[in-house]
Amino acid sequence: MKYALTAKEACAALNCGKTKFYALLGSGELTAIRLGRKVLIKPEEIARFMAALPPVMTPTRRRRTA
């Protein structure tokens, strides 16, 4: 069991790039810890962030009238 994920692992878990990851940290939507020069994020923090995201409501397709 991992207690913390690296930035690269967190990006893979969130399916986002490093720029978006660091933007989420900067905005306070995600919190991380620093160990020396490494930025680490707890798996519970990723789960909390994902649970807080709103559901996607996809619009129904309209039929074309020809």
Backbone bond lengths (Angstrom), bond angles and torsions (degrees), N, CA, C in turn:
res aa  C-N    CA-C-N  psi(-1)  N-CA   C-N-CA  omega(-1)  CA-C   N-CA-C  phi
1 M - - - 1.458 - - 1.519 109.04 -
2 K 1.331 115.04 131.26 1.452 120.34 177.61 1.520 109.75 -90.56
3 Y 1.315 116.16 137.26 1.456 121.01 178.53 1.518 111.60 -90.41
4 A 1.335 116.91 -22.37 1.457 121.28 179.66 1.522 109.44 -153.14
5 L 1.318 115.36 149.30 1.452 122.09 179.79 1.522 109.74 -109.30
6 T 1.326 116.41 147.09 1.454 120.34 173.92 1.528 108.97 -74.35
7 A 1.309 116.16 170.25 1.459 120.12 178.59 1.530 110.55 -59.44
8 K 1.313 116.69 -40.82 1.469 120.81 -179.84 1.528 110.98 -63.48
9 E 1.332 116.72 -43.85 1.468 120.88 179.22 1.526 111.17 -67.23
10 A 1.327 116.66 -38.52 1.463 120.42 178.61 1.524 110.62 -65.77
11 C 1.317 117.16 -39.44 1.468 120.84 177.10 1.525 110.41 -61.66
12 A 1.321 116.31 -41.30 1.464 120.04 178.67 1.527 110.32 -65.30
13 A 1.338 117.01 -40.29 1.462 120.52 -179.99 1.525 111.51 -66.91
14 L 1.330 117.05 -35.58 1.461 121.60 -179.17 1.524 112.78 -89.35
15 N 1.338 116.01 -9.09 1.454 121.76 -177.36 1.528 110.60 58.37
16 C 1.329 115.71 48.03 1.460 120.76 178.22 1.525 108.52 -138.41
17 G 1.310 115.70 169.22 1.455 121.22 178.70 1.519 111.64 -88.09
18 K 1.332 114.73 172.81 1.458 119.89 -179.31 1.528 111.80 -63.88
19 T 1.321 117.42 -37.10 1.462 120.54 -179.26 1.518 110.18 -61.74
20 K 1.318 117.81 -47.18 1.470 121.82 178.65 1.522 110.49 -64.52
21 F 1.336 117.03 -40.17 1.455 121.88 179.77 1.527 110.68 -59.73
22 Y 1.326 116.27 -49.60 1.463 119.39 -179.65 1.530 112.00 -69.88
23 A 1.331 117.58 -27.41 1.466 120.50 174.29 1.528 110.23 -67.00
24 L 1.325 117.44 -40.05 1.463 121.48 177.14 1.526 110.85 -64.62
25 L 1.328 116.64 -37.80 1.466 120.06 176.17 1.525 110.38 -66.29
26 G 1.318 116.60 -43.93 1.462 121.36 -178.35 1.517 113.10 -64.35
27 S 1.328 116.23 -34.06 1.462 120.30 -179.37 1.525 112.20 -81.82
28 G 1.323 117.13 -11.15 1.458 120.52 -179.88 1.517 113.98 88.71
29 E 1.324 117.54 1.97 1.468 120.54 179.02 1.527 110.99 -69.50
30 L 1.319 116.18 -29.74 1.463 122.70 174.97 1.524 108.01 -121.97
31 T 1.312 116.39 144.87 1.464 119.66 174.13 1.514 108.96 -116.57
32 A 1.315 115.22 145.06 1.458 121.01 -177.63 1.521 109.11 -134.53
33 I 1.314 114.53 170.34 1.448 121.07 174.97 1.522 107.69 -120.36
34 R 1.296 115.94 157.96 1.456 120.29 179.47 1.523 108.66 -118.45
35 L 1.315 115.13 131.38 1.456 122.53 176.56 1.518 106.11 -122.75
36 G 1.325 115.86 98.49 1.457 119.41 -173.19 1.518 108.47 68.10
37 R 1.317 116.70 -120.79 1.469 120.77 177.86 1.523 112.77 -96.06
38 K 1.329 116.63 -7.38 1.466 120.47 -177.51 1.518 111.80 -83.35
39 V 1.319 115.47 138.02 1.465 122.17 171.80 1.520 106.38 -97.68
40 L 1.315 116.17 122.86 1.462 121.68 -178.91 1.522 109.65 -121.36
41 I 1.311 115.03 148.48 1.463 120.41 179.24 1.526 107.98 -131.09
42 K 1.313 115.46 137.77 1.464 120.63 -179.61 1.531 109.38 -77.13
43 P 1.336 117.52 142.00 1.465 120.21 177.71 1.535 112.74 -57.97
44 E 1.336 116.80 -32.34 1.469 120.39 178.24 1.527 110.91 -64.27
45 E 1.331 116.76 -31.59 1.466 121.14 178.99 1.527 110.43 -69.08
46 I 1.320 116.35 -38.75 1.466 120.04 177.19 1.525 109.60 -65.81
47 A 1.323 117.32 -42.72 1.465 121.57 179.01 1.526 110.50 -63.09
48 R 1.335 117.79 -40.93 1.462 121.66 178.79 1.529 110.70 -63.70
49 F 1.327 115.95 -44.29 1.460 120.90 -179.88 1.527 110.83 -62.81
50 M 1.325 117.17 -45.76 1.463 121.36 -178.87 1.527 111.43 -64.78
51 A 1.328 117.05 -38.02 1.464 120.72 179.62 1.527 111.35 -68.23
52 A 1.320 117.61 -27.30 1.464 121.51 -178.07 1.534 112.74 -82.70
53 L 1.316 117.62 -11.40 1.468 119.98 -179.44 1.526 110.49 -69.92
54 P 1.334 117.17 141.62 1.466 119.14 178.89 1.527 110.81 -73.23
55 P 1.315 117.11 151.45 1.464 119.44 177.63 1.531 110.41 -70.24
56 V 1.294 115.38 152.58 1.463 120.79 178.61 1.514 108.58 -90.07
57 M 1.287 115.59 125.28 1.457 121.09 177.57 1.526 107.50 -106.22
58 T 1.318 116.21 102.73 1.456 119.67 -178.62 1.525 109.71 -82.76
59 P 1.309 116.67 133.04 1.463 118.78 178.68 1.526 110.65 -69.48
60 T 1.303 115.84 150.99 1.458 119.26 177.44 1.516 108.90 -75.18
61 R 1.292 115.19 150.69 1.456 119.93 -179.97 1.520 110.66 -73.27
62 R 1.296 114.29 139.54 1.464 119.28 174.25 1.515 108.75 -92.35
63 R 1.287 114.78 140.31 1.462 118.60 176.52 1.510 109.41 -80.44
64 R 1.292 113.46 140.40 1.477 118.60 177.11 1.512 109.36 -76.64
65 T 1.292 114.84 138.42 1.466 119.18 174.02 1.516 107.24 -106.12
66 A 1.292 114.74 122.69 1.466 118.80 -175.79 1.484 112.55 -103.27
